[in-house]
Each structure stands twice: as structure tokens, then as C-alpha cells.
Amino acid sequence: MDTKIDIAIEYYTKKGQSILNSVNANSNLTADELIRYGEEMAVIEYKLTALEIAKEN
């Protein structure tokens, strides 16, 4: 059975991949949209890093 940390890692990984797919599928994004997507990805990467560290400990 997966731990809560593993489930959270899986969730944020899928969420990040979804954002990347959205950006890659759209060729006419505005600068503001790119910035927003970048900020969302930064938050997701931060959470994934924290979860990986928590999993090791």
C-alpha cells in the first residue's frame, strides 16, 4: 500500500505534467500566462522536493 507521501508525490507529478502538456500544446500563450504557468510549476517542484526529503527521513 502506498504511503501518503507516495500518493502526494504521484499527485504533484501528474499535476506538473499536466501543466507542461498545456504549455506545450498551446503555441499562442501570452507572457502573463507563461509567467503564471512558471509560478505554478515552481510551487509544484518545491512541494515535490519537500516530499522527497520527507520520504527519505
Secondary structure, DSSP 4 states (H G I P E B T S, - for coil): ---HHHHHHHHHHHHHHHHHHHHHH-S---HHHHHHHHHHHHHHHHHHHHHHHHHH-
